[in-house]
């Protein structure tokens, strides 16, 4: 992949008595030439720009300090004249068995797309008592997608017909908009100087992505609704001198969850009727010495469909959501010496998970994938060496089984190393 990216970001902060104004502006332009399976992507007119105009107002309620945060936001992601090409040089009849170069062949697809978001938010944080903090918040967003394209050629995944490419579906257009509401109330209570108990109830919408909408349009599937979720959570947070921990227990009830339907080499999307996600997350660390600490984390996930008719005929109610392991855990150790030397070792493990919505087969997960970091800092200078997957374990980043019973594996990254140097002005 050959890419060029230019990103500009500007922040400003100004106080007017108890009011603090924090405007932010950003602009991102990029282009790339990206050969992938079956197609060569070329796009050189992509721009993302937006603003977030935030204000904080410090005031007094219940004889204690309170803070009101409010603002508006706007963002647009615009792509013009994006193209896809067939491969010009390859081996194979009916399907590509080997590409011989990244030279562009026939034009396969053209597309213009615009994704626009604008919204407003407000949050009030008050202290009814010295030990109690209550947050009320509301965010409202409008998301709009406009896509116009022409699929001239598509890849012949079946391999039948003697050609790697066949005539595409032609012109397509998407014009969808979603209004998203996200209210939340949270309460935190200080049990003592180091431990807080908290609870929250939050509701949220999630819009489908432009890629999900486009995929369904090209595959002649139905449109997608936004998701609606309500999340209930309670937990503990501790920050002591020698140890710390975070414990969270949650339940997330979701309607119209956007779910992937895999068949052969194609993927489409449907709204599942209802899903319920229950879980527990625990993270803790302990300082063995001033320089050395040890920690561990564990996550338990019980995610199930409560109401879902896959493809309109296959009842998946009571099944587990695919790709979500019930158990995940890790152990880690960190070292920070006074002379600027630092190090971290982390080993991650994941339990088994179902590979499809029908729950017919499991992937066994992975054990003790280890990452190492060594670093050195002195004044303005920072040098860091990271090695991911130190022991070069072979495992799947994701394992899928489609509705026809075909199984595919996406291999995780092998051992990788990166050396970075940072200078702070």
Secondary structure, DSSP 8 states (H G I E B T S, - for coil): -EEEEEEEEEE--EEETTEEEEEEEEEEEEEEEEE-SS-EEEEEEEEEEEEEEEEEEEEEETTEEEEEEEEEEEEEEEEEEEEEEEESSEE-SSS-SEE----EEEEEEEEEEEEEEEEEEEEEEEEEETTEEEEEEEEEEEEEEEEEEEEEEEE-TT-TTS-SEEEEEEEEEEEEEEEEEEEEEEEEEESSSSEEEEEEEEEEEE---HHHHHHHHHTT------EEEEEEEEEEEEE-SSEEEEEEEEEEEEEEEEEEEEETTEEEEEEEEEEEEEEEEEEEEEESSSSEEEEEEEEEEEEEEEE-EETTTEE-TT-B-TT--SEEEEEEEEEE-TTSEEEEEEEEEE--EESSTT---EE--EEEEEEEEEEEEETTEEEEEEEESTT----EEEEEE-TTS-EEEEE----EEEEEEEE--
